[in-house]
Amino acid sequence: PEGVPGPDRVPLFALLRSTPLTSDQLKEVIDNLTAKGSPAAADGVIDGNEIAETIAELTHRDPAPENVRRVAATLAAAGWPL
């Protein structure tokens, strides 16, 4: 980013990467994963890789592990097998 000194870029990107999903983003991830005919829901089981891919598609960056865990917990609480 413009104006951020070189040594500060890595910590800045680390902070941006770990930004949690908003409630709307979380709902969108779950809607995409559980939509009829979606590849993730086709076999009735959604795994961590599918969650991570869906988050990455939505946010255009690698998902932080805590986001994958949060989405997995929400899906599990709703009865989706993980």
N, CA, C and O atoms as a GROMACS GRO file, in nm:
protein
  328
    1PRO      N    1   0.083  -0.121   0.000
    1PRO     CA    2   0.000   0.000   0.000
    1PRO      C    3   0.086   0.126   0.000
    1PRO      O    4   0.195   0.130   0.058
    2GLU      N    5   0.034   0.224  -0.065
    2GLU     CA    6   0.104   0.352  -0.076
    2GLU      C    7   0.128   0.410   0.063
    2GLU      O    8   0.037   0.419   0.145
    3GLY      N    9   0.251   0.450   0.088
    3GLY     CA   10   0.284   0.517   0.213
    3GLY      C   11   0.320   0.425   0.329
    3GLY      O   12   0.358   0.474   0.436
    4VAL      N   13   0.310   0.296   0.311
    4VAL     CA   14   0.347   0.203   0.419
    4VAL      C   15   0.491   0.157   0.394
    4VAL      O   16   0.520   0.100   0.289
    5PRO      N   17   0.581   0.183   0.490
    5PRO     CA   18   0.720   0.143   0.471
    5PRO      C   19   0.732  -0.008   0.451
    5PRO      O   20   0.654  -0.086   0.506
    6GLY      N   21   0.831  -0.049   0.371
    6GLY     CA   22   0.853  -0.190   0.338
    6GLY      C   23   0.845  -0.285   0.455
    6GLY      O   24   0.771  -0.384   0.447
    7PRO      N   25   0.919  -0.260   0.565
    7PRO     CA   26   0.916  -0.355   0.677
    7PRO      C   27   0.778  -0.366   0.744
    7PRO      O   28   0.751  -0.465   0.811
    8ASP      N   29   0.693  -0.266   0.726
    8ASP     CA   30   0.560  -0.268   0.790
    8ASP      C   31   0.454  -0.336   0.704
    8ASP      O   32   0.343  -0.359   0.750
    9ARG      N   33   0.488  -0.369   0.580
    9ARG     CA   34   0.387  -0.428   0.492
    9ARG      C   35   0.348  -0.569   0.536
    9ARG      O   36   0.229  -0.604   0.532
   10VAL      N   37   0.444  -0.650   0.576
   10VAL     CA   38   0.411  -0.787   0.616
   10VAL      C   39   0.316  -0.787   0.736
   10VAL      O   40   0.214  -0.856   0.733
   11PRO      N   41   0.347  -0.710   0.844
   11PRO     CA   42   0.251  -0.708   0.955
   11PRO      C   43   0.114  -0.652   0.914
   11PRO      O   44   0.011  -0.697   0.962
   12LEU      N   45   0.114  -0.552   0.824
   12LEU     CA   46  -0.013  -0.496   0.779
   12LEU      C   47  -0.096  -0.602   0.707
   12LEU      O   48  -0.215  -0.616   0.734
   13PHE      N   49  -0.033  -0.675   0.615
   13PHE     CA   50  -0.107  -0.779   0.544
   13PHE      C   51  -0.152  -0.890   0.639
   13PHE      O   52  -0.258  -0.948   0.619
   14ALA      N   53  -0.073  -0.920   0.739
   14ALA     CA   54  -0.114  -1.022   0.836
   14ALA      C   55  -0.240  -0.977   0.910
   14ALA      O   56  -0.330  -1.056   0.933
   15LEU      N   57  -0.244  -0.850   0.947
   15LEU     CA   58  -0.364  -0.798   1.015
   15LEU      C   59  -0.484  -0.798   0.922
   15LEU      O   60  -0.594  -0.835   0.964
   16LEU      N   61  -0.466  -0.758   0.798
   16LEU     CA   62  -0.578  -0.758   0.703
   16LEU      C   63  -0.628  -0.899   0.678
   16LEU      O   64  -0.749  -0.921   0.666
   17ARG      N   65  -0.536  -0.994   0.670
   17ARG     CA   66  -0.573  -1.133   0.644
   17ARG      C   67  -0.657  -1.190   0.756
   17ARG      O   68  -0.746  -1.273   0.730
   18SER      N   69  -0.632  -1.149   0.877
   18SER     CA   70  -0.702  -1.209   0.990
   18SER      C   71  -0.831  -1.136   1.025
   18SER      O   72  -0.895  -1.167   1.126
   19THR      N   73  -0.871  -1.039   0.943
   19THR     CA   74  -0.996  -0.968   0.968
   19THR      C   75  -1.112  -1.066   0.959
   19THR      O   76  -1.126  -1.135   0.857
   20PRO      N   77  -1.194  -1.073   1.062
   20PRO     CA   78  -1.305  -1.170   1.059
   20PRO      C   79  -1.408  -1.134   0.952
   20PRO      O   80  -1.420  -1.020   0.909
   21LEU      N   81  -1.481  -1.236   0.911
   21LEU     CA   82  -1.589  -1.213   0.817
   21LEU      C   83  -1.700  -1.134   0.885
   21LEU      O   84  -1.726  -1.150   1.004
   22THR      N   85  -1.765  -1.050   0.807
   22THR     CA   86  -1.883  -0.981   0.860
   22THR      C   87  -1.998  -1.080   0.868
   22THR      O   88  -1.990  -1.190   0.811
   23SER      N   89  -2.103  -1.045   0.935
   23SER     CA   90  -2.221  -1.132   0.942
   23SER      C   91  -2.277  -1.159   0.803
   23SER      O   92  -2.318  -1.271   0.773
   24ASP      N   93  -2.278  -1.056   0.718
   24ASP     CA   94  -2.328  -1.074   0.581
   24ASP      C   95  -2.239  -1.169   0.501
   24ASP      O   96  -2.288  -1.252   0.425
   25GLN      N   97  -2.106  -1.156   0.519
   25GLN     CA   98  -2.015  -1.246   0.450
   25GLN      C   99  -2.031  -1.389   0.499
   25GLN      O  100  -2.030  -1.484   0.420
   26LEU      N  101  -2.046  -1.405   0.630
   26LEU     CA  102  -2.066  -1.539   0.686
   26LEU      C  103  -2.193  -1.602   0.628
   26LEU      O  104  -2.192  -1.719   0.589
   27LYS      N  105  -2.300  -1.525   0.621
   27LYS     CA  106  -2.426  -1.576   0.564
   27LYS      C  107  -2.407  -1.612   0.417
   27LYS      O  108  -2.458  -1.714   0.371
   28GLU      N  109  -2.333  -1.530   0.344
   28GLU     CA  110  -2.311  -1.557   0.202
   28GLU      C  111  -2.230  -1.685   0.182
   28GLU      O  112  -2.259  -1.764   0.092
   29VAL      N  113  -2.128  -1.706   0.265
   29VAL     CA  114  -2.049  -1.829   0.257
   29VAL      C  115  -2.138  -1.951   0.281
   29VAL      O  116  -2.134  -2.048   0.205
   30ILE      N  117  -2.217  -1.945   0.387
   30ILE     CA  118  -2.304  -2.058   0.420
   30ILE      C  119  -2.410  -2.080   0.312
   30ILE      O  120  -2.438  -2.194   0.275
   31ASP      N  121  -2.467  -1.972   0.261
   31ASP     CA  122  -2.565  -1.984   0.152
   31ASP      C  123  -2.503  -2.051   0.030
   31ASP      O  124  -2.564  -2.137  -0.033
   32ASN      N  125  -2.380  -2.010  -0.004
   32ASN     CA  126  -2.312  -2.068  -0.121
   32ASN      C  127  -2.281  -2.216  -0.099
   32ASN      O  128  -2.296  -2.297  -0.190
   33LEU      N  129  -2.238  -2.250   0.022
   33LEU     CA  130  -2.202  -2.389   0.051
   33LEU      C  131  -2.323  -2.481   0.054
   33LEU      O  132  -2.314  -2.598   0.016
   34THR      N  133  -2.436  -2.429   0.099
   34THR     CA  134  -2.553  -2.514   0.119
   34THR      C  135  -2.658  -2.502   0.008
   34THR      O  136  -2.764  -2.564   0.017
   35ALA      N  137  -2.629  -2.425  -0.096
   35ALA     CA  138  -2.724  -2.407  -0.206
   35ALA      C  139  -2.746  -2.540  -0.278
   35ALA      O  140  -2.652  -2.618  -0.296
   36LYS      N  141  -2.869  -2.563  -0.318
   36LYS     CA  142  -2.900  -2.685  -0.395
   36LYS      C  143  -2.812  -2.688  -0.520
   36LYS      O  144  -2.800  -2.590  -0.592
   37GLY      N  145  -2.752  -2.804  -0.542
   37GLY     CA  146  -2.669  -2.821  -0.660
   37GLY      C  147  -2.527  -2.769  -0.649
   37GLY      O  148  -2.449  -2.784  -0.742
   38SER      N  149  -2.493  -2.707  -0.536
   38SER     CA  150  -2.356  -2.658  -0.522
   38SER      C  151  -2.261  -2.776  -0.509
   38SER      O  152  -2.297  -2.878  -0.449
   39PRO      N  153  -2.140  -2.764  -0.564
   39PRO     CA  154  -2.045  -2.875  -0.554
   39PRO      C  155  -2.016  -2.914  -0.408
   39PRO      O  156  -1.997  -3.031  -0.378
   40ALA      N  157  -2.013  -2.814  -0.320
   40ALA     CA  158  -1.981  -2.842  -0.180
   40ALA      C  159  -2.089  -2.926  -0.112
   40ALA      O  160  -2.058  -3.011  -0.029
   41ALA      N  161  -2.214  -2.902  -0.149
   41ALA     CA  162  -2.323  -2.973  -0.083
   41ALA      C  163  -2.369  -3.097  -0.160
   41ALA      O  164  -2.458  -3.169  -0.115
   42ALA      N  165  -2.309  -3.122  -0.274
   42ALA     CA  166  -2.354  -3.232  -0.360
   42ALA      C  167  -2.351  -3.367  -0.290
   42ALA      O  168  -2.442  -3.449  -0.308
   43ASP      N  169  -2.247  -3.391  -0.209
   43ASP     CA  170  -2.238  -3.521  -0.142
   43ASP      C  171  -2.295  -3.516   0.000
   43ASP      O  172  -2.290  -3.616   0.072
   44GLY      N  173  -2.350  -3.402   0.040
   44GLY     CA  174  -2.410  -3.390   0.172
   44GLY      C  175  -2.310  -3.366   0.283
   44GLY      O  176  -2.348  -3.357   0.400
   45VAL      N  177  -2.182  -3.355   0.248
   45VAL     CA  178  -2.077  -3.331   0.348
   45VAL      C  179  -1.994  -3.212   0.301
   45VAL      O  180  -1.955  -3.204   0.185
   46ILE      N  181  -1.968  -3.119   0.393
   46ILE     CA  182  -1.886  -3.002   0.362
   46ILE      C  183  -1.761  -3.010   0.448
   46ILE      O  184  -1.770  -3.021   0.570
   47ASP      N  185  -1.644  -3.003   0.382
   47ASP     CA  186  -1.521  -3.013   0.461
   47ASP      C  187  -1.452  -2.877   0.472
   47ASP      O  188  -1.492  -2.779   0.409
   48GLY      N  189  -1.348  -2.874   0.553
   48GLY     CA  190  -1.275  -2.749   0.578
   48GLY      C  191  -1.218  -2.687   0.453
   48GLY      O  192  -1.213  -2.564   0.441
   49ASN      N  193  -1.173  -2.770   0.358
   49ASN     CA  194  -1.119  -2.717   0.233
   49ASN      C  195  -1.226  -2.645   0.153
   49ASN      O  196  -1.200  -2.539   0.095
   50GLU      N  197  -1.346  -2.701   0.150
   50GLU     CA  198  -1.455  -2.635   0.077
   50GLU      C  199  -1.492  -2.503   0.144
   50GLU      O  200  -1.521  -2.405   0.075
   51ILE      N  201  -1.490  -2.499   0.275
   51ILE     CA  202  -1.518  -2.375   0.347
   51ILE      C  203  -1.410  -2.272   0.314
   51ILE      O  204  -1.440  -2.157   0.283
   52ALA      N  205  -1.283  -2.313   0.321
   52ALA     CA  206  -1.172  -2.222   0.294
   52ALA      C  207  -1.178  -2.167   0.151
   52ALA      O  208  -1.155  -2.048   0.130
   53GLU      N  209  -1.210  -2.253   0.053
   53GLU     CA  210  -1.219  -2.209  -0.085
   53GLU      C  211  -1.331  -2.107  -0.102
   53GLU      O  212  -1.315  -2.007  -0.173
   54THR      N  213  -1.444  -2.132  -0.039
   54THR     CA  214  -1.558  -2.041  -0.052
   54THR      C  215  -1.527  -1.906   0.012
   54THR      O  216  -1.563  -1.801  -0.043
   55ILE      N  217  -1.461  -1.907   0.128
   55ILE     CA  218  -1.422  -1.781   0.192
   55ILE      C  219  -1.322  -1.706   0.103
   55ILE      O  220  -1.334  -1.585   0.085
   56ALA      N  221  -1.224  -1.778   0.048
   56ALA     CA  222  -1.124  -1.714  -0.037
   56ALA      C  223  -1.189  -1.652  -0.160
   56ALA      O  224  -1.151  -1.542  -0.201
   57GLU      N  225  -1.287  -1.721  -0.221
   57GLU     CA  226  -1.358  -1.666  -0.336
   57GLU      C  227  -1.431  -1.538  -0.298
   57GLU      O  228  -1.431  -1.442  -0.374
   58LEU      N  229  -1.492  -1.537  -0.181
   58LEU     CA  230  -1.570  -1.421  -0.138
   58LEU      C  231  -1.480  -1.303  -0.102
   58LEU      O  232  -1.510  -1.189  -0.137
   59THR      N  233  -1.372  -1.329  -0.032
   59THR     CA  234  -1.287  -1.221   0.019
   59THR      C  235  -1.166  -1.193  -0.070
   59THR      O  236  -1.097  -1.093  -0.049
   60HIS      N  237  -1.140  -1.279  -0.168
   60HIS     CA  238  -1.026  -1.266  -0.258
   60HIS      C  239  -0.893  -1.268  -0.185
   60HIS      O  240  -0.797  -1.203  -0.227
   61ARG      N  241  -0.887  -1.341  -0.076
   61ARG     CA  242  -0.762  -1.361  -0.002
   61ARG      C  243  -0.775  -1.492   0.074
   61ARG      O  244  -0.885  -1.546   0.090
   62ASP      N  245  -0.663  -1.542   0.122
   62ASP     CA  246  -0.664  -1.668   0.196
   62ASP      C  247  -0.746  -1.650   0.324
   62ASP      O  248  -0.736  -1.547   0.391
   63PRO      N  249  -0.826  -1.750   0.358
   63PRO     CA  250  -0.906  -1.740   0.480
   63PRO      C  251  -0.818  -1.761   0.602
   63PRO      O  252  -0.729  -1.846   0.602
   64ALA      N  253  -0.844  -1.685   0.704
   64ALA     CA  254  -0.775  -1.707   0.831
   64ALA      C  255  -0.833  -1.832   0.895
   64ALA      O  256  -0.953  -1.858   0.882
   65PRO      N  257  -0.751  -1.910   0.964
   65PRO     CA  258  -0.802  -2.035   1.024
   65PRO      C  259  -0.922  -2.013   1.116
   65PRO      O  260  -1.011  -2.097   1.122
   66GLU      N  261  -0.924  -1.900   1.186
   66GLU     CA  262  -1.038  -1.877   1.277
   66GLU      C  263  -1.168  -1.857   1.199
   66GLU      O  264  -1.276  -1.889   1.250
   67ASN      N  265  -1.160  -1.804   1.076
   67ASN     CA  266  -1.280  -1.790   0.994
   67ASN      C  267  -1.331  -1.926   0.949
   67ASN      O  268  -1.452  -1.951   0.949
   68VAL      N  269  -1.239  -2.014   0.909
   68VAL     CA  270  -1.279  -2.148   0.869
   68VAL      C  271  -1.344  -2.220   0.986
   68VAL      O  272  -1.448  -2.284   0.970
   69ARG      N  273  -1.285  -2.209   1.106
   69ARG     CA  274  -1.343  -2.273   1.225
   69ARG      C  275  -1.480  -2.216   1.258
   69ARG      O  276  -1.571  -2.290   1.295
   70ARG      N  277  -1.496  -2.084   1.244
   70ARG     CA  278  -1.623  -2.020   1.276
   70ARG      C  279  -1.733  -2.066   1.180
   70ARG      O  280  -1.845  -2.095   1.223
   71VAL      N  281  -1.700  -2.072   1.049
   71VAL     CA  282  -1.799  -2.117   0.952
   71VAL      C  283  -1.832  -2.264   0.977
   71VAL      O  284  -1.949  -2.303   0.972
   72ALA      N  285  -1.730  -2.346   1.004
   72ALA     CA  286  -1.753  -2.488   1.032
   72ALA      C  287  -1.842  -2.505   1.154
   72ALA      O  288  -1.932  -2.590   1.153
   73ALA      N  289  -1.819  -2.427   1.258
   73ALA     CA  290  -1.901  -2.437   1.379
   73ALA      C  291  -2.045  -2.397   1.351
   73ALA      O  292  -2.138  -2.460   1.402
   74THR      N  293  -2.064  -2.293   1.270
   74THR     CA  294  -2.199  -2.250   1.236
   74THR      C  295  -2.272  -2.357   1.156
   74THR      O  296  -2.389  -2.386   1.181
   75LEU      N  297  -2.201  -2.416   1.059
   75LEU     CA  298  -2.263  -2.523   0.979
   75LEU      C  299  -2.295  -2.644   1.066
   75LEU      O  300  -2.403  -2.701   1.054
   76ALA      N  301  -2.203  -2.682   1.153
   76ALA     CA  302  -2.225  -2.798   1.240
   76ALA      C  303  -2.344  -2.773   1.333
   76ALA      O  304  -2.424  -2.863   1.356
   77ALA      N  305  -2.356  -2.651   1.385
   77ALA     CA  306  -2.468  -2.619   1.473
   77ALA      C  307  -2.601  -2.627   1.400
   77ALA      O  308  -2.705  -2.652   1.461
   78ALA      N  309  -2.597  -2.606   1.267
   78ALA     CA  310  -2.719  -2.616   1.187
   78ALA      C  311  -2.747  -2.757   1.139
   78ALA      O  312  -2.846  -2.782   1.070
   79GLY      N  313  -2.658  -2.851   1.177
   79GLY     CA  314  -2.682  -2.991   1.144
   79GLY      C  315  -2.611  -3.042   1.021
   79GLY      O  316  -2.634  -3.157   0.982
   80TRP      N  317  -2.524  -2.962   0.957
   80TRP     CA  318  -2.450  -3.010   0.842
   80TRP      C  319  -2.335  -3.098   0.888
   80TRP      O  320  -2.261  -3.060   0.978
   81PRO      N  321  -2.320  -3.215   0.828
   81PRO     CA  322  -2.209  -3.303   0.868
   81PRO      C  323  -2.077  -3.249   0.815
   81PRO      O  324  -2.066  -3.212   0.698
   82LEU      N  325  -1.979  -3.245   0.901
   82LEU     CA  326  -1.846  -3.198   0.862
   82LEU      C  327  -1.745  -3.307   0.884
   82LEU      O  328  -1.626  -3.287   0.857
   0.00000   0.00000   0.00000
